[in-house]
Amino acid sequence: MRALAALIWKDLVVEARTRELVTSMSLVAFLALVILHLALGPSSRLASAAAPAVVWVTVAFAATLGLARAAALEQEGQALQGVLMTPVSRSVLYLGKCGANLVVVLVLQFVVVAATALLFTEQIGRRPGWLALPLVLGAVGFTAVGTLLGAMTSATRLREVLLPIVLLPVVLPVILLSLAGIEAVLENRGLIDLFLSLKLLGAVDIIFVVLGVWLFAYVVEE
């Protein structure tokens, strides 16, 4: 656990000093929200209905950009090769990188939800506790796959283009299940619909994390 905490802390300290990922992701997300707001027009009903989809479309593209850049920075500075020389198992290394990426994605989600409440509908911010459940679980699955595929594509010349192509189709179940949970919260359907989405989403998260732990060693060795 100490090694895992140290790995997460290392990446977060680097990001806190540079603020490169959070700043770029937040800027892209805000611009995307403004474009979507203008595209949907002045209809409050349409904006309210589209708010859950707007959140995840914005998060997906901005987070993909951030994960690609994070992997590229490690590849350019040969930071990953240095960490691989330390006496830390590949599974712990994967979980450490996944944990640091998860924190960044959660910060991005907070920014996007706040901006969505401002630009689209205030309803999305009225039940933050319940809304956080599908968002956080969705971020876990998204980050688990993104960390693995980011490391896989980081050595390629077209990594910024290749990562969205391979990542977004894989995480589509995570996005759809998270959207179902968000809609259940906003439409007050009751806990049954919400917990059904959360159970399925949690199962998908576990599968993605286990696959990431198992495959990461093969990816970094290549």
C-alpha positions in Angstrom: 0.0 0.0 0.0 2.9 2.4 0.7 4.3 1.9 -2.8 0.8 2.4 -4.3 0.3 5.6 -2.3 3.7 6.9 -3.3 3.1 6.3 -7.0 -0.2 8.1 -6.8 1.3 11.0 -4.8 4.2 11.3 -7.2 2.0 11.8 -10.2 -0.3 14.2 -8.4 2.6 16.3 -7.2 3.9 16.5 -10.7 0.5 17.6 -12.0 0.0 20.1 -9.1 3.3 21.7 -10.1 2.7 21.9 -13.8 -1.2 22.0 -13.9 -0.8 21.0 -17.5 -3.4 18.2 -17.7 -6.2 19.8 -15.6 -5.8 23.2 -17.3 -5.9 21.8 -20.8 -8.7 19.4 -20.1 -10.8 22.0 -18.4 -10.3 24.5 -21.2 -11.3 21.9 -23.9 -14.3 20.9 -21.8 -15.5 24.5 -21.3 -15.1 25.3 -25.0 -17.0 22.1 -25.9 -19.8 23.0 -23.5 -20.1 26.5 -25.0 -20.4 25.0 -28.5 -23.0 22.5 -27.4 -24.9 25.3 -25.5 -25.0 27.4 -28.7 -25.9 24.4 -30.8 -28.9 23.4 -28.7 -30.3 27.0 -28.8 -32.5 28.8 -26.2 -34.9 25.9 -25.5 -34.6 25.2 -21.8 -36.5 21.9 -22.1 -34.1 20.6 -24.8 -31.1 21.8 -22.8 -32.3 20.1 -19.6 -33.0 16.8 -21.5 -29.6 16.9 -23.1 -27.6 17.7 -20.0 -26.6 14.1 -19.0 -25.4 13.4 -22.5 -23.6 16.8 -22.7 -21.7 15.9 -19.4 -20.4 12.6 -20.7 -19.6 13.7 -24.2 -17.6 16.6 -22.8 -15.9 14.4 -20.1 -15.1 11.6 -22.6 -13.3 13.8 -25.1 -11.5 16.0 -22.6 -10.4 13.1 -20.5 -9.2 11.2 -23.5 -7.1 14.2 -24.4 -5.7 14.3 -20.9 -4.9 10.6 -20.7 -3.1 10.7 -24.1 -1.1 13.7 -23.0 -0.2 12.1 -19.6 1.1 9.0 -21.4 3.0 11.1 -23.9 4.8 13.1 -21.2 6.0 9.8 -19.5 7.2 8.5 -22.9 9.0 11.7 -23.8 10.8 12.1 -20.5 11.4 8.3 -20.2 9.7 8.5 -16.8 8.0 5.2 -17.3 11.3 3.4 -18.0 12.7 4.8 -14.7 9.7 3.6 -12.7 9.9 0.2 -14.3 13.4 -0.2 -12.9 12.2 0.2 -9.3 11.3 -3.0 -7.3 7.5 -2.4 -7.7 5.2 -5.0 -9.3 3.6 -4.1 -12.6 0.1 -4.4 -11.0 0.9 -1.9 -8.3 2.4 0.4 -11.0 -0.8 0.2 -13.0 -3.0 0.9 -10.0 -0.9 3.8 -9.0 -1.1 5.4 -12.5 -4.8 4.6 -12.6 -5.4 6.2 -9.2 -3.6 9.4 -10.2 -5.5 9.6 -13.5 -8.8 8.9 -11.7 -8.2 12.0 -9.4 -7.6 14.1 -12.5 -10.8 12.8 -14.2 -12.8 13.4 -11.1 -11.7 17.0 -11.0 -12.6 17.3 -14.7 -16.1 15.9 -13.9 -16.6 18.4 -11.1 -15.7 21.3 -13.5 -18.0 19.9 -16.3 -21.0 19.4 -14.0 -20.6 22.8 -12.5 -20.4 24.4 -16.0 -23.3 22.3 -17.2 -25.5 23.5 -14.3 -24.6 27.1 -15.2 -25.1 26.8 -19.0 -27.8 24.1 -19.3 -29.9 23.3 -16.3 -29.6 23.9 -12.5 -31.3 20.6 -11.9 -28.1 18.6 -12.5 -26.6 20.2 -9.4 -29.5 19.8 -7.0 -28.7 16.2 -5.9 -24.9 16.1 -5.9 -24.6 13.1 -3.6 -26.7 10.7 -5.7 -25.3 12.2 -8.9 -21.8 11.5 -7.8 -22.4 7.7 -7.6 -22.8 7.0 -11.4 -20.2 9.7 -12.2 -17.5 8.3 -10.0 -18.1 4.7 -11.0 -18.1 5.8 -14.6 -14.8 7.6 -14.0 -13.3 4.4 -12.5 -14.1 2.3 -15.6 -13.1 5.0 -18.0 -9.8 5.6 -16.3 -9.0 1.9 -15.9 -9.3 1.4 -19.7 -7.7 4.7 -20.5 -4.6 4.1 -18.4 -4.0 0.7 -20.0 -4.6 1.8 -23.6 -2.7 5.1 -23.0 0.4 3.1 -22.1 -0.2 0.8 -25.1 -0.4 3.7 -27.6 2.2 6.0 -26.0 5.0 4.6 -28.1 3.2 5.2 -31.4 3.7 8.3 -33.4 0.0 9.0 -33.7 -0.8 8.4 -30.1 -3.1 11.5 -29.7 -5.2 10.3 -32.6 -5.0 6.5 -32.0 -6.1 6.6 -28.3 -9.6 8.0 -28.9 -10.1 5.5 -31.7 -9.4 2.5 -29.5 -10.6 3.9 -26.2 -14.1 5.3 -26.8 -15.6 2.1 -28.3 -14.3 0.0 -25.4 -15.6 2.4 -22.7 -19.0 2.8 -24.4 -20.7 0.4 -21.9 -19.4 2.5 -19.0 -20.7 5.7 -20.5 -24.1 4.2 -21.3 -24.5 2.7 -17.8 -23.4 5.9 -16.1 -25.8 7.9 -18.3 -28.6 5.6 -17.2 -27.8 6.3 -13.6 -27.6 10.0 -14.1 -31.0 10.0 -15.8 -32.5 7.9 -13.0 -31.3 10.5 -10.5 -32.5 13.6 -12.5 -35.9 12.1 -13.3 -36.5 10.8 -9.7 -37.2 7.3 -10.9 -36.4 5.8 -7.6 -33.6 3.8 -6.1 -34.4 0.6 -8.0 -33.4 2.0 -11.4 -30.4 3.8 -10.0 -29.0 0.7 -8.1 -29.6 -1.5 -11.1 -27.4 0.8 -13.2 -24.8 1.1 -10.4 -24.6 -2.7 -10.0 -24.0 -3.2 -13.7 -21.6 -0.4 -13.8 -19.7 -1.7 -10.8 -19.4 -5.1 -12.4 -18.0 -3.6 -15.6 -15.5 -1.6 -13.6 -14.3 -4.7 -11.8 -13.8 -6.4 -15.1 -11.9 -3.5 -16.6 -9.7 -3.1 -13.5 -8.8 -6.8 -13.4 -8.0 -6.8 -17.1 -5.9 -3.7 -16.7 -3.9 -5.3 -13.8 -3.4 -8.5 -15.8 -2.5 -6.9 -19.1 -0.4 -3.9 -18.0 2.7 -6.0 -17.5 2.6 -7.2 -21.1 2.0 -3.7 -22.4 4.9 -2.1 -20.6 7.3 -4.9 -21.4 6.6 -4.5 -25.1 
